[in-house]
């Protein structure tokens, strides 16, 4: 799955997120590819330990019952309506590998070197930069 951070998504305004993102759909240059289970754990507010490879059966069922915070995300699937999901209500049918999850920049979770699930610093929105055409010299 991929995560995209957007500064124009405001917490409390989730009903408008789909329309906002439809004006500027996610681009490959702003997506951060992440493994499924660590990403879902991060979105659920759980501590996350990530390795370079996603282990088969890497689901941590012990921590799934405990919740520290529920955060909405916008699930983007090309050819479908964007859908806001509350992460604590997510079933395996609602978020799956290959989805693009769009979250407010204020969620943190990334830094200049890549994914940093413990970071709470606002993540820069790179949507405009990702769409710029580069000239070949």
Helices and strands as residue ranges (DSSP letters): E 2-6, G 14-16, H 17-23, G 28-30, E 32-33, H 36-43, H 61-64, E 72-76, E 83-86, G 87-89, E 100-104, G 105-107, E 110-111, E 114-115, H 127-131
